Amino acid sequence: MRAGCDDDRLRASVLGRPERIPPIIMPLSDSTRGEQDTQVGKKIYIGNLPFSSTEEDLQDLFGRHGTVESVAVITDRETGRPRGFAFVEMENASAADDAIRALDGSDLGGRNIKVNEAQDRRGGGGGGGGGGGGRRY
């Protein structure tokens, strides 16, 4: 048995976890960063949508600025009615930026729509609430 092996086991048992080597993170060069931005798509949030808006309407509207990969008009889970917002994924990040600049605050069906880059979801959503507990005496 190796002499250092016992030390490693002891260190792991004292710390409660094995020792981990941190990953090496290399920054992107400016030239690589620029290529990545134009090649990677971007997800866009559209808010304050008229409830009559369809995926086809948004496909046409955003398609004027570049290739649209997907459109999702968000609907209520129980009623199936639109909730007034949607997400559009564009193939090219620079086209998405152009669409955001051109369409944010513009009129669609009598409403000023809000258009910006979609943010990652925080946490796991609404999560159901407490269980109500037991009887009280």
MIGUVO-389797 format. One record per residue: residue in three letters; residue number from 1; x, y, z of N, C-alpha, C, O in turn. Coordinates in nm, 3 decimals, always signed. Atoms other than C-alpha are relative to their C-alpha. Layout:
+--------+-----+---------+---------+---------+---------+---------+---------+---------+---------+---------+---------+---------+---------+
| residu | num |     n.u |     n.v |     n.w |    ca.u |    ca.v |    ca.w |     c.u |     c.v |     c.w |     o.u |     o.v |     o.w |
+--------+-----+---------+---------+---------+---------+---------+---------+---------+---------+---------+---------+---------+---------+
|    ALA | NUM |       X |       Y |       Z |       X |       Y |       Z |       X |       Y |       Z |       X |       Y |       Z |
...
+--------+-----+---------+---------+---------+---------+---------+---------+---------+---------+---------+---------+---------+---------+
% end
This chain:
+--------+-----+---------+---------+---------+---------+---------+---------+---------+---------+---------+---------+---------+---------+
| residu | num |     n.u |     n.v |     n.w |    ca.u |    ca.v |    ca.w |     c.u |     c.v |     c.w |     o.u |     o.v |     o.w |
+--------+-----+---------+---------+---------+---------+---------+---------+---------+---------+---------+---------+---------+---------+
|    MET |   1 |  +0.085 |  -0.118 |  +0.000 |  +0.000 |  +0.000 |  +0.000 |  +0.088 |  +0.123 |  +0.000 |  +0.192 |  +0.127 |  +0.066 |
|    ARG |   2 |  -0.073 |  -0.127 |  +0.009 |  +0.120 |  +0.349 |  -0.082 |  -0.011 |  +0.078 |  +0.129 |  -0.113 |  +0.074 |  +0.198 |
|    ALA |   3 |  +0.000 |  -0.079 |  -0.124 |  +0.215 |  +0.578 |  +0.204 |  -0.100 |  +0.114 |  -0.009 |  -0.168 |  +0.143 |  +0.090 |
|    GLY |   4 |  +0.091 |  -0.114 |  +0.015 |  +0.012 |  +0.872 |  +0.066 |  -0.146 |  -0.040 |  -0.003 |  -0.233 |  +0.044 |  +0.021 |
|    CYS |   5 |  +0.137 |  +0.047 |  +0.013 |  -0.299 |  +0.660 |  +0.021 |  -0.075 |  +0.011 |  +0.133 |  -0.191 |  +0.054 |  +0.135 |
|    ASP |   6 |  +0.063 |  -0.011 |  -0.131 |  -0.373 |  +0.644 |  +0.396 |  -0.028 |  +0.145 |  +0.035 |  -0.132 |  +0.177 |  +0.093 |
|    ASP |   7 |  +0.022 |  -0.142 |  -0.024 |  -0.330 |  +1.020 |  +0.419 |  -0.122 |  +0.050 |  -0.076 |  -0.201 |  +0.128 |  -0.023 |
|    ASP |   8 |  +0.115 |  -0.042 |  +0.081 |  -0.582 |  +1.067 |  +0.138 |  -0.130 |  -0.048 |  +0.063 |  -0.228 |  +0.027 |  +0.069 |
|    ARG |   9 |  +0.122 |  +0.053 |  -0.063 |  -0.835 |  +0.840 |  +0.310 |  -0.033 |  +0.074 |  +0.128 |  -0.148 |  +0.106 |  +0.155 |
|    LEU |  10 |  +0.019 |  -0.073 |  -0.124 |  -0.784 |  +1.015 |  +0.641 |  -0.055 |  +0.140 |  -0.028 |  -0.150 |  +0.185 |  +0.037 |
|    ARG |  11 |  +0.046 |  -0.135 |  +0.036 |  -0.825 |  +1.357 |  +0.480 |  -0.146 |  -0.006 |  -0.047 |  -0.226 |  +0.080 |  -0.011 |
|    ALA |  12 |  +0.137 |  +0.013 |  +0.050 |  -1.142 |  +1.238 |  +0.303 |  -0.097 |  -0.027 |  +0.114 |  -0.207 |  +0.029 |  +0.116 |
|    SER |  13 |  +0.091 |  +0.030 |  -0.110 |  -1.292 |  +1.097 |  +0.623 |  -0.016 |  +0.119 |  +0.094 |  -0.125 |  +0.142 |  +0.146 |
|    VAL |  14 |  +0.008 |  -0.117 |  -0.086 |  -1.209 |  +1.410 |  +0.825 |  -0.084 |  +0.110 |  -0.065 |  -0.166 |  +0.174 |  +0.001 |
|    LEU |  15 |  +0.074 |  -0.104 |  +0.071 |  -1.345 |  +1.644 |  +0.560 |  -0.141 |  -0.044 |  -0.036 |  -0.227 |  +0.039 |  -0.064 |
|    GLY |  16 |  +0.133 |  +0.049 |  +0.035 |  -1.642 |  +1.420 |  +0.490 |  -0.021 |  -0.010 |  -0.150 |  -0.132 |  -0.039 |  -0.195 |
|    ARG |  17 |  +0.013 |  +0.008 |  +0.145 |  -1.573 |  +1.425 |  +0.118 |  +0.140 |  -0.018 |  -0.059 |  +0.239 |  +0.027 |  -0.001 |
|    PRO |  18 |  -0.131 |  +0.012 |  +0.064 |  -1.295 |  +1.331 |  -0.119 |  +0.046 |  +0.135 |  -0.052 |  -0.035 |  +0.222 |  -0.085 |
|    GLU |  19 |  -0.056 |  -0.124 |  +0.051 |  -1.062 |  +1.607 |  -0.228 |  -0.027 |  +0.011 |  -0.150 |  -0.010 |  -0.087 |  -0.223 |
|    ARG |  20 |  +0.031 |  -0.020 |  +0.142 |  -1.160 |  +1.752 |  -0.565 |  +0.096 |  +0.100 |  -0.059 |  +0.134 |  +0.198 |  +0.005 |
|    ILE |  21 |  -0.088 |  -0.091 |  +0.071 |  -0.937 |  +1.919 |  -0.818 |  -0.089 |  +0.096 |  -0.079 |  -0.172 |  +0.050 |  -0.157 |
|    PRO |  22 |  +0.085 |  -0.094 |  +0.073 |  -1.096 |  +2.241 |  -0.952 |  +0.029 |  -0.006 |  -0.150 |  +0.143 |  -0.028 |  -0.190 |
|    PRO |  23 |  -0.021 |  +0.004 |  +0.145 |  -1.150 |  +2.251 |  -1.330 |  +0.080 |  +0.122 |  -0.047 |  +0.077 |  +0.227 |  +0.016 |
|    ILE |  24 |  -0.074 |  -0.111 |  +0.060 |  -0.927 |  +2.466 |  -1.546 |  -0.096 |  +0.072 |  -0.095 |  -0.153 |  +0.011 |  -0.184 |
|    ILE |  25 |  +0.091 |  -0.079 |  +0.083 |  -1.130 |  +2.746 |  -1.703 |  +0.083 |  +0.095 |  -0.083 |  +0.158 |  +0.177 |  -0.030 |
|    MET |  26 |  -0.075 |  -0.084 |  +0.092 |  -0.987 |  +2.914 |  -2.008 |  -0.092 |  +0.108 |  -0.056 |  -0.199 |  +0.076 |  -0.107 |
|    PRO |  27 |  +0.082 |  -0.105 |  +0.060 |  -1.123 |  +3.253 |  -2.115 |  +0.004 |  -0.010 |  -0.152 |  +0.103 |  -0.052 |  -0.210 |
|    LEU |  28 |  +0.005 |  -0.003 |  +0.145 |  -1.236 |  +3.285 |  -2.473 |  +0.076 |  +0.121 |  -0.051 |  +0.069 |  +0.228 |  +0.009 |
|    SER |  29 |  -0.064 |  -0.117 |  +0.060 |  -1.026 |  +3.507 |  -2.693 |  -0.109 |  +0.086 |  -0.063 |  -0.220 |  +0.038 |  -0.086 |
|    ASP |  30 |  +0.100 |  -0.090 |  +0.059 |  -1.204 |  +3.808 |  -2.843 |  -0.049 |  -0.053 |  -0.135 |  -0.168 |  -0.042 |  -0.165 |
|    SER |  31 |  +0.042 |  +0.050 |  +0.130 |  -1.206 |  +3.648 |  -3.189 |  -0.093 |  -0.120 |  +0.015 |  -0.191 |  -0.132 |  -0.059 |
|    THR |  32 |  +0.086 |  +0.116 |  -0.023 |  -1.358 |  +3.323 |  -3.057 |  -0.133 |  +0.043 |  +0.057 |  -0.238 |  -0.011 |  +0.019 |
|    ARG |  33 |  +0.122 |  -0.048 |  -0.062 |  -1.612 |  +3.512 |  -2.847 |  -0.095 |  +0.057 |  -0.105 |  -0.215 |  +0.031 |  -0.099 |
|    GLY |  34 |  +0.083 |  -0.059 |  +0.105 |  -1.740 |  +3.703 |  -3.151 |  -0.064 |  -0.107 |  -0.087 |  -0.181 |  -0.095 |  -0.123 |
|    GLU |  35 |  +0.055 |  +0.108 |  +0.081 |  -1.783 |  +3.384 |  -3.353 |  -0.110 |  -0.073 |  +0.077 |  -0.213 |  -0.109 |  +0.020 |
|    GLN |  36 |  +0.098 |  +0.072 |  -0.080 |  -1.968 |  +3.218 |  -3.068 |  -0.131 |  +0.078 |  +0.008 |  -0.238 |  +0.019 |  -0.004 |
|    ASP |  37 |  +0.121 |  -0.081 |  -0.013 |  -2.213 |  +3.507 |  -3.028 |  -0.086 |  -0.005 |  -0.125 |  -0.208 |  -0.007 |  -0.115 |
|    THR |  38 |  +0.079 |  -0.001 |  +0.122 |  -2.316 |  +3.500 |  -3.393 |  -0.049 |  -0.138 |  -0.039 |  -0.145 |  -0.150 |  -0.115 |
|    GLN |  39 |  +0.040 |  +0.134 |  +0.038 |  -2.341 |  +3.122 |  -3.419 |  -0.103 |  -0.060 |  +0.095 |  -0.181 |  -0.146 |  +0.055 |
|    VAL |  40 |  +0.091 |  +0.056 |  -0.098 |  -2.536 |  +3.049 |  -3.102 |  -0.131 |  +0.076 |  -0.003 |  -0.132 |  +0.199 |  -0.011 |
|    GLY |  41 |  +0.130 |  -0.065 |  +0.000 |  -2.909 |  +3.118 |  -3.100 |  -0.030 |  +0.069 |  +0.131 |  +0.047 |  +0.060 |  +0.226 |
|    LYS |  42 |  +0.038 |  -0.074 |  -0.120 |  -3.088 |  +3.329 |  -2.845 |  -0.151 |  -0.013 |  +0.019 |  -0.227 |  -0.007 |  -0.078 |
|    LYS |  43 |  +0.141 |  +0.010 |  -0.034 |  -3.421 |  +3.290 |  -2.668 |  -0.050 |  +0.137 |  +0.041 |  +0.013 |  +0.206 |  +0.121 |
|    ILE |  44 |  +0.057 |  -0.133 |  -0.023 |  -3.642 |  +3.599 |  -2.658 |  -0.135 |  -0.013 |  +0.070 |  -0.216 |  -0.099 |  +0.036 |
|    TYR |  45 |  +0.128 |  -0.009 |  -0.070 |  -3.927 |  +3.681 |  -2.420 |  -0.083 |  +0.111 |  -0.063 |  -0.031 |  +0.219 |  -0.088 |
|    ILE |  46 |  +0.094 |  -0.102 |  +0.052 |  -4.231 |  +3.867 |  -2.559 |  -0.116 |  +0.008 |  +0.099 |  -0.187 |  -0.090 |  +0.120 |
|    GLY |  47 |  +0.107 |  -0.019 |  -0.098 |  -4.472 |  +4.010 |  -2.303 |  -0.103 |  +0.102 |  -0.047 |  -0.082 |  +0.173 |  -0.145 |
|    ASN |  48 |  +0.113 |  -0.089 |  +0.030 |  -4.800 |  +4.206 |  -2.307 |  -0.059 |  -0.029 |  -0.138 |  -0.103 |  +0.062 |  -0.208 |
|    LEU |  49 |  +0.056 |  +0.040 |  +0.129 |  -4.915 |  +4.009 |  -2.611 |  -0.152 |  +0.007 |  +0.001 |  -0.214 |  -0.023 |  +0.103 |
|    PRO |  50 |  +0.146 |  +0.014 |  +0.010 |  -5.272 |  +4.040 |  -2.732 |  -0.035 |  -0.149 |  +0.011 |  +0.039 |  -0.234 |  -0.039 |
|    PHE |  51 |  +0.038 |  +0.140 |  -0.017 |  -5.455 |  +3.720 |  -2.641 |  -0.035 |  -0.067 |  -0.132 |  -0.044 |  -0.189 |  -0.139 |
|    SER |  52 |  +0.031 |  +0.055 |  +0.132 |  -5.540 |  +3.677 |  -3.009 |  +0.125 |  -0.038 |  -0.079 |  +0.114 |  -0.095 |  -0.187 |
|    SER |  53 |  -0.125 |  +0.029 |  +0.071 |  -5.171 |  +3.640 |  -3.107 |  +0.020 |  -0.151 |  -0.015 |  -0.008 |  -0.228 |  +0.076 |
|    THR |  54 |  -0.026 |  +0.141 |  +0.027 |  -5.076 |  +3.309 |  -3.266 |  +0.150 |  -0.020 |  -0.022 |  +0.225 |  +0.076 |  -0.039 |
|    GLU |  55 |  -0.139 |  +0.031 |  +0.028 |  -4.746 |  +3.132 |  -3.316 |  +0.038 |  +0.045 |  -0.141 |  +0.150 |  +0.089 |  -0.164 |
|    GLU |  56 |  -0.025 |  -0.043 |  +0.138 |  -4.776 |  +3.208 |  -3.688 |  +0.024 |  +0.151 |  -0.008 |  +0.110 |  +0.197 |  -0.082 |
|    ASP |  57 |  -0.019 |  -0.146 |  -0.004 |  -4.811 |  +3.583 |  -3.615 |  +0.142 |  +0.034 |  +0.044 |  +0.209 |  +0.119 |  -0.016 |
|    LEU |  58 |  -0.133 |  -0.028 |  -0.053 |  -4.491 |  +3.578 |  -3.411 |  +0.110 |  -0.051 |  -0.093 |  +0.215 |  +0.011 |  -0.105 |
|    GLN |  59 |  -0.095 |  +0.053 |  +0.098 |  -4.311 |  +3.361 |  -3.666 |  +0.022 |  +0.102 |  -0.112 |  +0.135 |  +0.128 |  -0.152 |
|    ASP |  60 |  -0.010 |  -0.101 |  +0.106 |  -4.388 |  +3.622 |  -3.934 |  +0.069 |  +0.126 |  +0.049 |  +0.157 |  +0.179 |  -0.019 |
|    LEU |  61 |  -0.055 |  -0.124 |  -0.055 |  -4.303 |  +3.920 |  -3.712 |  +0.151 |  -0.012 |  +0.023 |  +0.227 |  +0.076 |  -0.020 |
|    PHE |  62 |  -0.142 |  +0.016 |  -0.031 |  -3.966 |  +3.787 |  -3.592 |  +0.079 |  -0.052 |  -0.120 |  +0.199 |  -0.030 |  -0.128 |
|    GLY |  63 |  -0.066 |  +0.050 |  +0.119 |  -3.887 |  +3.617 |  -3.923 |  +0.053 |  +0.111 |  -0.090 |  +0.140 |  +0.087 |  -0.174 |
|    ARG |  64 |  -0.050 |  -0.115 |  +0.077 |  -3.835 |  +3.963 |  -4.074 |  +0.142 |  +0.038 |  +0.042 |  +0.212 |  +0.109 |  -0.030 |
|    HIS |  65 |  -0.130 |  -0.037 |  -0.055 |  -3.521 |  +3.991 |  -3.860 |  +0.103 |  -0.113 |  -0.007 |  +0.221 |  -0.091 |  +0.021 |
|    GLY |  66 |  -0.091 |  +0.115 |  +0.009 |  -3.371 |  +3.645 |  -3.913 |  -0.076 |  -0.130 |  +0.008 |  -0.199 |  -0.131 |  +0.013 |
|    THR |  67 |  +0.062 |  +0.131 |  -0.003 |  -3.436 |  +3.274 |  -3.900 |  -0.052 |  -0.033 |  +0.140 |  +0.022 |  -0.026 |  +0.238 |
|    VAL |  68 |  +0.064 |  +0.037 |  -0.126 |  -3.679 |  +3.168 |  -3.627 |  +0.005 |  -0.151 |  +0.013 |  -0.040 |  -0.224 |  -0.075 |
|    GLU |  69 |  -0.008 |  +0.144 |  -0.024 |  -3.609 |  +2.825 |  -3.479 |  -0.128 |  -0.054 |  +0.062 |  -0.174 |  -0.162 |  +0.025 |
|    SER |  70 |  +0.123 |  +0.048 |  -0.064 |  -3.918 |  +2.797 |  -3.257 |  -0.077 |  +0.118 |  +0.059 |  -0.021 |  +0.223 |  +0.089 |
|    VAL |  71 |  +0.089 |  -0.098 |  -0.062 |  -4.215 |  +2.991 |  -3.121 |  -0.088 |  -0.077 |  +0.098 |  -0.140 |  -0.184 |  +0.065 |
|    ALA |  72 |  +0.088 |  +0.062 |  -0.099 |  -4.408 |  +2.905 |  -2.804 |  -0.085 |  +0.107 |  +0.066 |  -0.035 |  +0.186 |  +0.147 |
|    VAL |  73 |  +0.095 |  -0.088 |  -0.068 |  -4.717 |  +3.103 |  -2.704 |  -0.044 |  -0.076 |  +0.125 |  -0.096 |  -0.187 |  +0.115 |
|    ILE |  74 |  +0.028 |  +0.069 |  -0.126 |  -4.768 |  +3.017 |  -2.337 |  -0.148 |  +0.008 |  +0.031 |  -0.210 |  +0.114 |  +0.027 |
|    THR |  75 |  +0.143 |  +0.008 |  -0.030 |  -5.116 |  +2.900 |  -2.244 |  -0.022 |  -0.048 |  +0.142 |  +0.064 |  -0.112 |  +0.202 |
|    ASP |  76 |  +0.038 |  +0.045 |  -0.133 |  -5.294 |  +2.837 |  -1.917 |  -0.017 |  -0.152 |  -0.004 |  -0.080 |  -0.206 |  -0.095 |
|    ARG |  77 |  +0.002 |  +0.146 |  -0.006 |  -5.259 |  +2.473 |  -1.818 |  -0.142 |  -0.055 |  +0.007 |  -0.171 |  -0.158 |  -0.054 |
|    GLU |  78 |  +0.135 |  +0.052 |  -0.021 |  -5.624 |  +2.432 |  -1.718 |  -0.098 |  +0.043 |  -0.108 |  -0.179 |  -0.038 |  -0.153 |
|    THR |  79 |  +0.099 |  -0.051 |  +0.096 |  -5.815 |  +2.651 |  -1.965 |  +0.048 |  -0.007 |  -0.144 |  -0.034 |  -0.008 |  -0.236 |
|    GLY |  80 |  -0.053 |  +0.000 |  +0.136 |  -5.583 |  +2.640 |  -2.266 |  +0.005 |  +0.137 |  -0.064 |  +0.045 |  +0.150 |  -0.179 |
|    ARG |  81 |  -0.001 |  -0.137 |  +0.054 |  -5.618 |  +3.017 |  -2.311 |  +0.140 |  +0.058 |  +0.009 |  +0.216 |  +0.025 |  +0.099 |
|    PRO |  82 |  -0.132 |  -0.065 |  -0.005 |  -5.311 |  +3.228 |  -2.392 |  +0.015 |  +0.084 |  +0.127 |  -0.082 |  +0.143 |  +0.176 |
|    ARG |  83 |  -0.027 |  -0.075 |  -0.123 |  -5.147 |  +3.391 |  -2.090 |  +0.057 |  +0.139 |  -0.028 |  +0.083 |  +0.215 |  +0.066 |
|    GLY |  84 |  -0.046 |  -0.134 |  +0.033 |  -5.024 |  +3.699 |  -2.279 |  +0.150 |  +0.014 |  -0.016 |  +0.201 |  +0.126 |  -0.022 |
|    PHE |  85 |  -0.144 |  -0.008 |  +0.027 |  -4.659 |  +3.609 |  -2.329 |  +0.044 |  -0.122 |  -0.079 |  -0.026 |  -0.223 |  -0.087 |
|    ALA |  86 |  -0.051 |  +0.107 |  +0.085 |  -4.445 |  +3.392 |  -2.553 |  +0.152 |  +0.002 |  +0.001 |  +0.214 |  +0.095 |  +0.053 |
|    PHE |  87 |  -0.144 |  +0.009 |  +0.018 |  -4.090 |  +3.282 |  -2.628 |  +0.028 |  -0.032 |  -0.146 |  -0.039 |  -0.115 |  -0.207 |
|    VAL |  88 |  -0.045 |  +0.025 |  +0.136 |  -3.916 |  +3.292 |  -2.964 |  +0.148 |  -0.032 |  +0.007 |  +0.224 |  +0.039 |  +0.074 |
|    GLU |  89 |  -0.142 |  +0.032 |  +0.010 |  -3.584 |  +3.123 |  -3.035 |  +0.046 |  +0.032 |  -0.140 |  -0.010 |  -0.016 |  -0.238 |
|    MET |  90 |  -0.056 |  -0.039 |  +0.129 |  -3.377 |  +3.275 |  -3.312 |  +0.130 |  -0.077 |  -0.022 |  +0.202 |  -0.107 |  +0.073 |
|    GLU |  91 |  -0.119 |  +0.079 |  +0.034 |  -3.101 |  +3.088 |  -3.493 |  +0.129 |  +0.076 |  +0.028 |  +0.229 |  +0.016 |  +0.068 |
|    ASN |  92 |  -0.120 |  -0.081 |  -0.007 |  -2.854 |  +3.376 |  -3.480 |  -0.015 |  +0.106 |  +0.109 |  -0.115 |  +0.177 |  +0.111 |
|    ALA |  93 |  +0.008 |  -0.095 |  -0.111 |  -2.780 |  +3.589 |  -3.172 |  -0.006 |  +0.145 |  -0.048 |  -0.076 |  +0.227 |  +0.012 |
|    SER |  94 |  +0.003 |  -0.139 |  +0.047 |  -2.718 |  +3.906 |  -3.374 |  -0.136 |  +0.033 |  -0.061 |  -0.183 |  +0.146 |  -0.048 |
|    ALA |  95 |  +0.136 |  -0.022 |  +0.053 |  -3.053 |  +3.866 |  -3.553 |  -0.098 |  +0.018 |  +0.115 |  -0.189 |  +0.100 |  +0.107 |
|    ALA |  96 |  +0.085 |  -0.014 |  -0.118 |  -3.217 |  +3.821 |  -3.212 |  +0.015 |  +0.139 |  +0.061 |  -0.084 |  +0.201 |  +0.099 |
|    ASP |  97 |  -0.024 |  -0.135 |  -0.053 |  -3.055 |  +4.143 |  -3.088 |  -0.068 |  +0.105 |  -0.086 |  -0.125 |  +0.201 |  -0.034 |
|    ASP |  98 |  +0.067 |  -0.093 |  +0.091 |  -3.183 |  +4.325 |  -3.398 |  -0.150 |  -0.001 |  +0.023 |  -0.213 |  +0.105 |  +0.028 |
|    ALA |  99 |  +0.145 |  +0.012 |  -0.023 |  -3.535 |  +4.193 |  -3.337 |  -0.040 |  +0.066 |  +0.131 |  -0.142 |  +0.135 |  +0.138 |
|    ILE | 100 |  +0.030 |  -0.061 |  -0.131 |  -3.525 |  +4.299 |  -2.971 |  +0.000 |  +0.152 |  -0.012 |  -0.093 |  +0.218 |  +0.036 |
|    ARG | 101 |  -0.008 |  -0.147 |  +0.016 |  -3.414 |  +4.653 |  -3.062 |  -0.117 |  +0.054 |  -0.083 |  -0.174 |  +0.158 |  -0.050 |
|    ALA | 102 |  +0.105 |  -0.050 |  +0.091 |  -3.671 |  +4.687 |  -3.341 |  -0.140 |  -0.016 |  +0.057 |  -0.227 |  +0.068 |  +0.032 |
|    LEU | 103 |  +0.137 |  +0.032 |  -0.038 |  -3.972 |  +4.533 |  -3.170 |  -0.039 |  +0.038 |  +0.142 |  -0.158 |  +0.046 |  +0.172 |
|    ASP | 104 |  +0.034 |  -0.035 |  -0.137 |  -3.949 |  +4.629 |  -2.802 |  -0.078 |  +0.132 |  +0.002 |  -0.030 |  +0.234 |  -0.049 |
|    GLY | 105 |  +0.084 |  -0.119 |  -0.008 |  -4.229 |  +4.877 |  -2.733 |  -0.087 |  +0.023 |  -0.123 |  -0.167 |  +0.117 |  -0.126 |
|    SER | 106 |  +0.080 |  -0.018 |  +0.122 |  -4.383 |  +4.833 |  -3.079 |  -0.144 |  -0.047 |  +0.023 |  -0.173 |  -0.117 |  +0.119 |
|    ASP | 107 |  +0.142 |  +0.031 |  -0.010 |  -4.757 |  +4.796 |  -3.136 |  -0.030 |  -0.132 |  -0.070 |  +0.011 |  -0.154 |  -0.184 |
|    LEU | 108 |  +0.047 |  +0.124 |  +0.059 |  -4.905 |  +4.452 |  -3.195 |  -0.143 |  -0.020 |  +0.047 |  -0.168 |  -0.042 |  +0.166 |
|    GLY | 109 |  +0.142 |  +0.019 |  -0.035 |  -5.282 |  +4.421 |  -3.205 |  -0.051 |  +0.100 |  +0.101 |  -0.136 |  +0.066 |  +0.183 |
|    GLY | 110 |  +0.046 |  -0.104 |  -0.092 |  -5.328 |  +4.749 |  -3.017 |  +0.070 |  +0.001 |  +0.135 |  +0.031 |  +0.077 |  +0.224 |
|    ARG | 111 |  -0.074 |  +0.003 |  -0.127 |  -5.083 |  +4.663 |  -2.738 |  +0.148 |  +0.022 |  -0.025 |  +0.203 |  -0.027 |  -0.124 |
|    ASN | 112 |  -0.145 |  -0.019 |  +0.009 |  -4.726 |  +4.778 |  -2.681 |  +0.068 |  -0.122 |  +0.061 |  +0.061 |  -0.145 |  +0.182 |
|    ILE | 113 |  -0.061 |  +0.122 |  -0.048 |  -4.531 |  +4.456 |  -2.657 |  +0.136 |  +0.026 |  +0.063 |  +0.206 |  +0.121 |  +0.026 |
|    LYS | 114 |  -0.130 |  -0.006 |  -0.068 |  -4.228 |  +4.404 |  -2.431 |  +0.083 |  -0.114 |  -0.058 |  +0.044 |  -0.231 |  -0.052 |
|    VAL | 115 |  -0.086 |  +0.100 |  +0.062 |  -3.943 |  +4.224 |  -2.607 |  +0.139 |  +0.012 |  +0.061 |  +0.201 |  +0.119 |  +0.053 |
|    ASN | 116 |  -0.137 |  +0.000 |  -0.053 |  -3.617 |  +4.127 |  -2.434 |  +0.054 |  -0.142 |  +0.004 |  -0.017 |  -0.239 |  -0.021 |
|    GLU | 117 |  -0.062 |  +0.132 |  -0.007 |  -3.372 |  +3.843 |  -2.391 |  -0.061 |  -0.078 |  +0.116 |  -0.076 |  -0.025 |  +0.226 |
|    ALA | 118 |  +0.060 |  +0.083 |  -0.104 |  -3.529 |  +3.557 |  -2.196 |  +0.103 |  -0.028 |  +0.109 |  +0.221 |  -0.047 |  +0.080 |
|    GLN | 119 |  -0.086 |  +0.031 |  -0.114 |  -3.386 |  +3.497 |  -1.848 |  -0.022 |  -0.145 |  +0.038 |  -0.131 |  -0.199 |  +0.020 |
|    ASP | 120 |  +0.014 |  +0.136 |  -0.049 |  -3.318 |  +3.152 |  -1.707 |  -0.099 |  -0.003 |  +0.114 |  -0.110 |  +0.092 |  +0.191 |
|    ARG | 121 |  +0.095 |  +0.016 |  -0.111 |  -3.584 |  +3.022 |  -1.474 |  +0.075 |  -0.004 |  +0.132 |  +0.184 |  -0.061 |  +0.140 |
|    ARG | 122 |  -0.059 |  +0.005 |  -0.134 |  -3.507 |  +3.073 |  -1.108 |  -0.079 |  -0.101 |  +0.082 |  -0.202 |  -0.097 |  +0.083 |
|    GLY | 123 |  +0.067 |  +0.096 |  -0.086 |  -3.585 |  +2.788 |  -0.872 |  -0.082 |  -0.098 |  -0.082 |  -0.057 |  -0.116 |  -0.201 |
|    GLY | 124 |  +0.078 |  +0.104 |  +0.066 |  -3.840 |  +2.523 |  -0.957 |  -0.143 |  +0.039 |  -0.026 |  -0.226 |  -0.050 |  -0.048 |
|    GLY | 125 |  +0.137 |  -0.038 |  +0.029 |  -4.154 |  +2.725 |  -1.010 |  -0.081 |  +0.018 |  +0.127 |  -0.025 |  +0.032 |  +0.236 |
|    GLY | 126 |  +0.092 |  -0.031 |  -0.108 |  -4.456 |  +2.775 |  -0.790 |  -0.002 |  -0.097 |  +0.115 |  -0.018 |  -0.054 |  +0.229 |
|    GLY | 127 |  -0.008 |  +0.103 |  -0.102 |  -4.437 |  +2.454 |  -0.595 |  -0.122 |  -0.010 |  +0.086 |  -0.116 |  +0.084 |  +0.165 |
|    GLY | 128 |  +0.128 |  +0.025 |  -0.062 |  -4.767 |  +2.366 |  -0.430 |  -0.026 |  +0.049 |  +0.138 |  -0.146 |  +0.041 |  +0.165 |
|    GLY | 129 |  +0.049 |  -0.042 |  -0.130 |  -4.777 |  +2.501 |  -0.077 |  +0.013 |  -0.109 |  +0.103 |  +0.055 |  -0.221 |  +0.073 |
|    GLY | 130 |  -0.016 |  +0.094 |  -0.110 |  -4.783 |  +2.331 |  +0.258 |  -0.107 |  -0.106 |  +0.002 |  -0.202 |  -0.102 |  -0.076 |
|    GLY | 131 |  +0.091 |  +0.112 |  -0.004 |  -4.965 |  +2.018 |  +0.353 |  -0.121 |  +0.021 |  +0.088 |  -0.209 |  -0.065 |  +0.088 |
|    GLY | 132 |  +0.117 |  -0.021 |  -0.083 |  -5.214 |  +2.165 |  +0.596 |  +0.019 |  -0.049 |  +0.142 |  -0.056 |  -0.009 |  +0.231 |
|    GLY | 133 |  -0.029 |  +0.046 |  -0.136 |  -5.070 |  +1.983 |  +0.897 |  -0.102 |  -0.097 |  +0.052 |  -0.191 |  -0.141 |  -0.020 |
|    GLY | 134 |  +0.092 |  +0.095 |  -0.064 |  -5.251 |  +1.760 |  +1.139 |  -0.109 |  +0.074 |  +0.074 |  -0.128 |  +0.195 |  +0.059 |
|    ARG | 135 |  +0.109 |  -0.062 |  -0.078 |  -5.540 |  +1.820 |  +1.373 |  +0.055 |  +0.087 |  +0.111 |  +0.163 |  +0.062 |  +0.165 |
|    ARG | 136 |  -0.034 |  -0.083 |  -0.116 |  -5.525 |  +2.092 |  +1.631 |  -0.101 |  -0.031 |  +0.110 |  -0.221 |  -0.041 |  +0.084 |
|    TYR | 137 |  +0.090 |  +0.033 |  -0.111 |  -5.668 |  +2.013 |  +1.973 |  -0.017 |  +0.114 |  +0.092 |  -0.090 |  +0.103 |  +0.191 |
+--------+-----+---------+---------+---------+---------+---------+---------+---------+---------+---------+---------+---------+---------+
% end
